[in-house]
Amino acid sequence: LACPGIMHQGGLAKVLEHSSIFKVLHDCRRDSQAVAGQFNVSLRSIFDTQVAYMELHRTNIRPGLNVVLKKYAGQTNTEKQNVQHRAGLWEQRPLPPDLLNYAAQDVEYLLTAHAAMVRQGVQQNSLPRILQLSTNNVSTLLSTSRKKQSVALRTTIRRQKKTVLVKQT
């Protein structure tokens, strides 16, 4: 982070760890490891779009974000082909404009994809499994008990179903 104080003094850690605030990520494994390792923060209430895609399509192949965005939001990140990933790429500060654009495009349609995936998950009755698998991606980093995780998961499932029902009416 360019401003590491944002994590704890700025309150970002509270948001990331809060079980009532839902976070949508694609392949949350590295992000969860990074915030745990650097800031001792454990992600909670995650919807991982990569895991959701795998469950909805019954595949073991981990799709890239563009695959998910194309299928569920009808969009892609046009900067993907222009960025060559290498060690330290995201550590440079300030980030150059091309990386800022890349990062912005990665999240621009993520909530649109999430909403479509939740609707499909409700229709297929696979939303609880998707949320459990999303939690499993960060479960080794969580410090809460299994009972607290289960309660948070049930709350998240209810919240997701309500969101879908409200949007459908």
Disulfide bonds with the S-S distance in Angstrom:
none
